[in-house]
Amino acid sequence: MGYFVSAIIISFCLYLIIRPFFNKEVNWQQGEIKYDLDNLTMEQIYATLNEIDMEYHMGKLPKDEFEKVKKQYERMAAQKLKEDTEGG
């Protein structure tokens, strides 16, 4: 009986670990991107760009969405850089 319960628990844990690797569909909410540049640092913007690039190369993000989101964050980085150079 103990082996049976252990096998069920191990199987369930393996299922929870392996399942995200087979989920190809990612729902990116473009409307959730906020242009609140005062709260974002350049480091955070570059980290997000790096994450987006990684998601695209892993096949979790379609090319058209990747390009849209990447352009938005690049614009945000340019705006932030412009504000930092003008203000400082």
C-alpha positions as CSV (number, residue, x, y, z in Angstrom):
1,M,0.0,0.0,0.0
2,G,2.8,2.4,0.9
3,Y,4.5,1.8,-2.5
4,F,1.2,2.6,-4.3
5,V,0.7,5.9,-2.5
6,S,4.4,6.8,-3.0
7,A,4.1,6.1,-6.7
8,I,1.0,8.3,-7.0
9,I,2.7,11.2,-5.2
10,I,5.8,10.9,-7.3
11,S,3.8,10.7,-10.5
12,F,1.8,13.8,-9.5
13,C,5.0,15.8,-8.7
14,L,6.5,14.8,-12.0
15,Y,3.4,15.8,-13.8
16,L,3.5,19.3,-12.2
17,I,7.2,19.7,-13.1
18,I,6.9,18.5,-16.7
19,R,3.6,20.1,-17.7
20,P,4.9,23.7,-18.3
21,F,7.3,22.4,-20.9
22,F,4.5,21.2,-23.1
23,N,2.3,24.3,-22.8
24,K,3.2,26.3,-25.9
25,E,0.4,28.8,-25.7
26,V,1.2,31.9,-23.8
27,N,-1.3,34.7,-23.5
28,W,0.6,38.0,-23.7
29,Q,-1.6,40.9,-22.8
30,Q,-0.2,43.8,-24.8
31,G,-2.6,46.2,-23.0
32,E,-1.0,45.5,-19.7
33,I,2.3,47.2,-20.7
34,K,2.3,50.5,-18.9
35,Y,4.3,53.5,-20.0
36,D,5.0,54.6,-16.4
37,L,8.7,55.4,-17.1
38,D,9.2,57.1,-13.7
39,N,8.9,53.7,-11.9
40,L,11.0,51.7,-14.4
41,T,14.7,51.7,-14.3
42,M,16.9,51.1,-17.4
43,E,18.0,47.9,-15.8
44,Q,14.4,46.7,-15.5
45,I,13.7,47.6,-19.1
46,Y,16.8,45.7,-20.4
47,A,15.9,42.7,-18.2
48,T,12.4,42.6,-19.7
49,L,13.9,42.9,-23.2
50,N,16.2,40.0,-22.4
51,E,13.2,37.9,-21.1
52,I,11.2,38.7,-24.2
53,D,14.0,37.6,-26.4
54,M,14.5,34.4,-24.4
55,E,10.8,33.6,-24.6
56,Y,10.8,34.1,-28.4
57,H,13.8,31.9,-28.9
58,M,12.3,29.2,-26.8
59,G,9.2,29.2,-29.1
60,K,6.8,30.5,-26.4
61,L,6.2,33.9,-28.1
62,P,5.0,34.3,-31.7
63,K,7.2,36.5,-34.0
64,D,4.6,39.2,-34.5
65,E,4.0,39.6,-30.8
66,F,7.7,39.5,-30.1
67,E,8.4,42.3,-32.5
68,K,5.5,44.5,-31.1
69,V,6.5,44.1,-27.5
70,K,10.2,44.5,-28.3
71,K,9.6,47.7,-30.2
72,Q,7.5,49.0,-27.3
73,Y,10.2,48.3,-24.7
74,E,12.9,49.7,-27.0
75,R,10.8,53.0,-27.3
76,M,10.5,53.0,-23.5
77,A,14.3,52.6,-23.1
78,A,15.0,55.4,-25.6
79,Q,12.5,57.7,-23.8
80,K,14.0,56.9,-20.4
81,L,17.5,57.5,-21.7
82,K,16.4,60.8,-23.2
83,E,14.8,61.9,-20.0
84,D,17.9,60.9,-18.0
85,T,20.3,62.8,-20.2
86,E,18.1,65.9,-20.3
87,G,17.3,65.9,-16.6
88,G,20.8,65.1,-15.4
